Amino acid sequence: MRDRKTQTLPARFVPQFWGDADGRIAIIREIRRRVDLLKADTASDSYQKDILCERAIFIACQLETQERAAIEKGRFDAGRYTQMVNALVGLLRSLGLERKAKKVDDLRSYVASKNGRERE
């Protein structure tokens, strides 16, 4: 860990978005796949739910990394792990822990969505 006293803030904030990440990298594709899966399972229909899905997957990936480090290297911070699990549970509760069906207007729109076409 870096000493907080030696850290400096950048002169200008430049946001970095998941959408701008290089999709050729396998881990980026896996994260996107997981986010899409969670969005589908929670029937995410708003920007607010979308960002909660992204945060939940980020925390889940962090937890998996900590679990691997615990098994492979014997490093484990129980306090940090517990806080992250609690954060993940809170996000998942906000999204709904059960799978939700997508709302479909009619059969034609459902078939069109499966074919990747807009409703005619």
Contacts in CASP RR format, 6 or more apart in sequence:
PFRMAT RR
TARGET T0000
AUTHOR 0000-0000-0000
METHOD contacts of the structure
MODEL  1
MRDRKTQTLPARFVPQFWGDADGRIAIIREIRRRVDLLKADTASDSYQKD
ILCERAIFIACQLETQERAAIEKGRFDAGRYTQMVNALVGLLRSLGLERK
AKKVDDLRSYVASKNGRERE
18 28 0 8 1.000
18 31 0 8 1.000
18 32 0 8 1.000
18 35 0 8 1.000
18 54 0 8 1.000
21 28 0 8 1.000
22 28 0 8 1.000
23 29 0 8 1.000
23 32 0 8 1.000
31 57 0 8 1.000
31 58 0 8 1.000
31 61 0 8 1.000
34 57 0 8 1.000
34 60 0 8 1.000
34 61 0 8 1.000
35 53 0 8 1.000
35 54 0 8 1.000
35 57 0 8 1.000
38 44 0 8 1.000
38 53 0 8 1.000
38 56 0 8 1.000
38 57 0 8 1.000
38 95 0 8 1.000
39 49 0 8 1.000
39 50 0 8 1.000
39 53 0 8 1.000
40 102 0 8 1.000
41 99 0 8 1.000
41 100 0 8 1.000
42 49 0 8 1.000
42 53 0 8 1.000
42 95 0 8 1.000
42 96 0 8 1.000
42 99 0 8 1.000
42 100 0 8 1.000
43 100 0 8 1.000
43 101 0 8 1.000
43 102 0 8 1.000
43 103 0 8 1.000
44 50 0 8 1.000
44 53 0 8 1.000
44 95 0 8 1.000
45 103 0 8 1.000
49 95 0 8 1.000
52 91 0 8 1.000
52 94 0 8 1.000
52 95 0 8 1.000
53 95 0 8 1.000
55 91 0 8 1.000
56 88 0 8 1.000
56 91 0 8 1.000
56 92 0 8 1.000
56 95 0 8 1.000
59 84 0 8 1.000
59 87 0 8 1.000
59 88 0 8 1.000
59 91 0 8 1.000
60 88 0 8 1.000
62 84 0 8 1.000
63 81 0 8 1.000
63 84 0 8 1.000
63 85 0 8 1.000
63 88 0 8 1.000
66 76 0 8 1.000
66 77 0 8 1.000
66 80 0 8 1.000
66 81 0 8 1.000
66 84 0 8 1.000
69 75 0 8 1.000
69 76 0 8 1.000
70 76 0 8 1.000
104 110 0 8 1.000
104 113 0 8 1.000
105 119 0 8 1.000
108 119 0 8 1.000
108 120 0 8 1.000
109 119 0 8 1.000
112 118 0 8 1.000
112 119 0 8 1.000
112 120 0 8 1.000
END
